[in-house]
Amino acid sequence: MIQCIAIDDEPLALEQIGEYIRQTIFLNLAGLYDNALQALEFLSDNPVDLIFLDINMPDLTGLDFVRTLHDPPKIVFVTAYGEHALEGFRVDAIDYLLKPVSYADFLRSANKVMAWFTLNKQKQVVIRSNTDFLFIKSDYKVVRINLEDIKFIEGMNEYVRIHLTGAKPVMSLLSLKSLESQLPADRFMRVHRSYIINLSKISVIERNRIIFDGKIYIPVSEQYKTRFQEYIDKNFL
């Protein structure tokens, strides 16, 4: 079941999308919001898989809303203006619907989302054997990666790139969030929406940046700064 919400400042359009979600057997409606700020508050404690999102809203547009999200869910934009489609795909929207939305169009989009989740579930293979290594699917192989060899992990939309000591990076179709949940929290820390670092590999920190190999600069974002600073203070001489 795909957990989803809808956000639209037009009451009739919002209720219509809500009814379409209720009619679709593989979707579960977690909430309807006519205000993007209220939706943000809900999402802070209630992660969802999918958002049906209007683009033209007061205070915070749909595009700006997506940009505020850390590790956003899949997005289907709902808009009265076809020219917004390109903008939507620039923030990795999986699809867009043009108002007025028929159920046939909605179902086509919902099926596209379902196909993505089905394929992604099949391709995401992370097997935790113990606290020393992971098995991760990369291309058509399953690769063993020793945790001590990981320097940092870089999120790239639907993929991650695992940077290793003495070896080429390994790419895998995974979200950074799902991989983070598999790593021991006392050895790895997320410091940015796009980066997880191996704490034992830190050698230089400069101006809220972690430097690897003297040339790779990883920023520590405001969202993760407090936790990272606590780790530094705990180990500071």
N, C-alpha and C positions, 0 to 999 in steps of 0.2 A: 504494500500500500504506500503510495507516494503522499507524504504530508505536504500540504500546500496552503498558502494564504493568497488573498487578492487585495490589492490596494488601488483605489480609484476615488477621486473626489466627487465624481458624479454618482449620486445614489442609485439611479436606475441602472446604469452600466455596471456598478459594483454588484448589485443584487442579481443581475442577469448572469454574470460570471460565477457568482456563488451558486446559483441554481444549476448551471452547467457542471460545476464541480460535483455537486451532490448527485447528479444524474450519471456520473462517470464512475464505474465500479472500482477502478484501480486508483482513484484519487480520494483523499480524505481532507475535508475542509477544516483547517485549524483556526481560521479566523478571517473576518472581513474588516477592512480598515479604510476609512475615507480620509485618513491623515497619515502621511509618511512618518511623522515623528512618533505617533502612537504605535505604528508597526515596528519601528526601531526598538521601542521599549519592550514590546512583546518578544522580539527576536533575541534580545539580550539573554533571555532565560529559556526560550523555546525554539530550538533550531528546527528548521523545516527543510524539505528537499527542493521545493519549487515555489516561485512567486509569480503570480499574474499581476503585472505592474503597469499602471498608466504612466505615460511619459509626461504629459502636460498637467502638472499639479502646482498649486501655489506653495510658497515657502520653500519647498524642496522638490525639484523635478525628479522624475523616475530615474534619469541618468545619473544625477548627483546622488540620489539615494543609493544606487548600486555601488557607486564609488566610495561611499562611507562604510560599506560592509566589509568586515574582515572574513575572508574565506566565504564569499557569497554562495548561496544555493543557485540552482539553475533558474534562469529568468526567461519568462515569456512576456514581452512587452505588448501592451494593448493600447492602440493609439488611433486617433482620427486622421492622422497625417502620415501618408506613405513615405514621405521624404525622411522620416525619422528612422526608417529601417536600418540604414547604413550605420547611423550613430549607435543603434542598439547592438549591432553585431560587434562594434568596436569595444564594447564592454562585455563581450562573450555571451550575449543573449542566445539562447538555443533556438528561439523563434519569435515571430511577432504576429499579432492579429490586428486587422484593420477594422475599426468600428464602422457601422454596426456589425457585431459579431454574431454569425449564425452558429447553431450547435454543430453543424457539419464542419465548419472551419475550426471551431474549438476542439472538436474530437480529433481532427487531423493533427492539430498541434499537440494535443495531449498524447496521442499515439507516438508522435515523434519523440516526446519526452520519455515515454515508457520504453521505447526502443533504446534510447541512449542509456537509461539506467540498467536495462537488461544486459546490454553489451558491456557496459562498464563493470558490472558485477562479475561477469564472466572473466574479464581481463585482469581485474585487480586480484592479484595473488600475493599475499604476504603471510608467510607461515612463521610464527615465532617458535623456534626450537628451545632456546634458553636465553639467558641474559648476555650471551657472548656473540650471537650471530643471528642473522635473518636470512630467509630464503625469499627472494623477490623475483617476480616475472619481468624479464626484460626482452623485448622482441619475442622470439619464439623459444626462449630458454628460461630456465629457472636458475638464478644465480645466487650463490651463497656469498653473503657480505659479512665480514667480521666487524662488529661494532667498533672495535678499537681502531680500525682502518678508516672510519668515516671522519672526514674533516668538517664538512658541513653539507647541508641538503638544501637545494634551491627549488622552490616551487615555480612551475611554468604553466599556468592555466591548469590543464587537466593532467599534466605530467610532473614528475619530479626528476631532478638530476642530482645524483648522489656523488659528491666529490670525495675521492679516496686518496689516501697516502700511497704513493708509488704505483698507481694504476690509473687507467682512464676512467672518467666519470661513467656511471651507470644510469641509463634512462629507464623510467618505468611509468606506465599509465596508472597513476595513483594521485590522490589529493594529498597535499601536505598535512592536512588535518588527520587523515586516516593513518599516515605513517607516523605522525607524532604520537598517536595513541599506542603504537607498538614499541616505542623507545623508552628506556628507563629514564624517569624524570630526574634522577640524581646525576645523570651523565650527559643528558641532552636538554637543550633549552631553545624554545622559539624566541627569537629576538626581533622578528619582523614578520609581516604577513607573508613574505616570500622566502624566509630563511629559518632553518633550525641549525644550531651549531653543536658540535661536540665540545663540551666544556673543558675537557682535558687537552684539547688542541689549541686553546687560546694562548698566544704568546705576547701579542701587542694589542693594546687598546688605545685609541687616539680619537678624542673629540666625538665620543659616542659612536665610534666605528671600531669594528674588530678587523684586524689586518691578518690575512693569511698569505704566506709565502712572499711577504713584502710587497705584494702588488694587487691583491684582491681585498677590496674594502667592503665589509658588510655592515650596513647601518643598524643601529639599535633604535627602533621606533618608539614613540611616546607610549604606545599601548603596552609595550613590554619593558620599558625602561626601569620602572620601579623594581620589578622582580629581578632583573639582571643586576641592578645596583646592589640589591640585598645580597646576591651571591658574591659580588666583588667585595663588599664590605666584610662579609663573613670570612673571606680568605685573604684579606688585606693585612700586611705586616706593618 
